[in-house]
Structures are given as structure tokens and as C-alpha cells.
């Protein structure tokens, strides 16, 4: 994903599983990490959102929260 100024944004979603075989993904819990990269490939900011194990996981909401936290580090409002 790219922002209006051409800055690249990468999003990583991590989900919880019910066992070590990673065959069954749980509907609750997890986290989302957003990294904002500059033109030279250097990480400018990182944001993370965490979903508690008793909350339903939502990729869109997690991405929005994590992106907002990363952009806040860059001084965006």
C-alpha cells in the first residue's frame, strides 16, 4: 500500500491458533503490525494494534489502529 506522498506501507496480521500445528485459526485474538518505509527502504515508523483473546479479530480495524499509531510517530494528524 502507498500513501499519498508515495511512502510505502506494509501490513502484517498475526492470528492465534488453537494448537502448535497451526491448522485451526481462532476467531479471537491476534495483532496487526504496520511499517512505514521511506524512499530508501528504511523503516520510518512502526505501529501495532493488539486484539485481546476475548475479542473478535477484525483485520480492517487492526490495520486502521496500527496505521494511525505509525503515522502519529511521523507527526501526521
Helices and strands as residue ranges (DSSP letters): E 8-17, E 25-37, E 43-56, H 59-73
